[in-house]
Amino acid sequence: MIHPSYSELMQVVNKDTEIDEPPVVNSRYSIVLATSKRARQIIAGDTPLVPYVSGKKPLSLAIDELYKGKVKIMAEDAKEEELEGEIQDLAEEASVPEEELEQEVLVEEGLLEEEMFGQEEELPEEAEE
């Protein structure tokens, strides 16, 4: 049996939710997505937020972090609000138009595909003989 179970993880993640608010996580699928995303971050080099035991896999570390409340899952609308606040702060600091900075942040967060505007590849012209 896997410990903690999906239902235990869901209870821990949703414990701070107000009674009239919808739960942050309402399915096993959401828990799996959150833990796999955190495991990929650990694989990419993020420091685990729980004590590391040699041989423990990144997914197990991610599950432990969620269960112990070291990592929080944010609802999509909360993420967007947080990003908007960060974008405004960064735009003021860098004196850059907010729209330009917003596009860069959304690309970094994986919420927007990067597009190449006006960067068509020029083919070399063949020399006339």
N, C-alpha and C positions, 0 to 999 in steps of 0.2 A: 504494500500500500504506500502511496506517495504521501509524505508529510511535509508541509501541511496540505490538506485537500483543497480542491478548487473552492468549495463552499467556505472553508475557513479563510482562505485568501480574500474572497469576495467580502466577507464580513469585516475583515481588517481594513480593506480599502474603503469600504462604505461607512465605516464607523463615525466619521465626522460629518456625514451628510445630515442636513436638517430634515425633519419629518415631512415637510411639504415639498422638498426638493427631490428630483429624480436621483436615483443612485448613480454614482460615477461609473460603476461597473455593474452590468446586469446579466452578464453571460460568461461562460467559460472562455469563449472566443476572445473576449476583451482582455481577460487575464493572460491568456496565451500570447496575444499581441504585445501587451505591456512587458511581460517577462522576456520575450524574445528580443524586443527592442533594447531593453536594458542589457541583456546578455551580449548583444552585438556591440554595445558601447564599451562593455568590459573587455571584449575581445580586441576592440580597436585601441585599447590602452587606458581607459578610465580606471581609476583606483576603486576597488570594491569598498563599499561603505560598511561592510561587516567583516569580522576577523576572517582572514584567508587561511584555509587549511590546505596544505599541499595535496594536489590531486583532485581538488574539488573543481567541478566544471563550471564555466561561466553561467550556465542556465541555473544551476543550483544556487550560485551566489545571488543571482537576480531574484530568485524566489525568496531566499532568506531576507534580502533587502526589503522586498515588498511586505513580507510577513512581520518584520520587526519595525516597519514604519519609517525606514530610512529613505525610501523613495516613494513619492506620491504620484498617483495618476491624476492628470488634470483633464477635465472635460474639454472638448474642442473649443467651445466658446470662451472658456477661461484662457486657453492657450492664445487665441486670437487677441483677446484683450491685453494679455501680458505682452505679446509681440508688438501691438500698437503702441503701448507705453514705452517699450524699449526703442522702437523706431523714432518716436518723437524726441526722446532724450538724446539718442545718437545724432539725429539730424541737427538739433540745437548745438551740440558740442562740435560737430564737424562742419557746420555751416554749409550743409548739403541740402538740396531740395528733398523734402520728405518722400516724394513719390519715387525718386531714384533710389534712395536708401531702402524703402519698403520693398522694392523689387529684389534688391540684393539679399535682404534678410529672408524673404519668402523662398528664394532659390536655395539659400543655405539650409533652411529648415525642411526642404524637400516638398514644400507646399505649392511650388510653381516651377514649371519646366523652364530652363534657360533657353532663350531664343536668340538666334544670331540675326540682328538687324543690319542690313546693308553690308554684310561681309561676304559677298559672293567671291568664290574662288576664281581667279583669272587664269585662263588656260594660256600657256605660252603659244605665241604665234609661230607658225612654221616658217622657216626662212624660204624665200622664193629662190628658185634655182634658175 
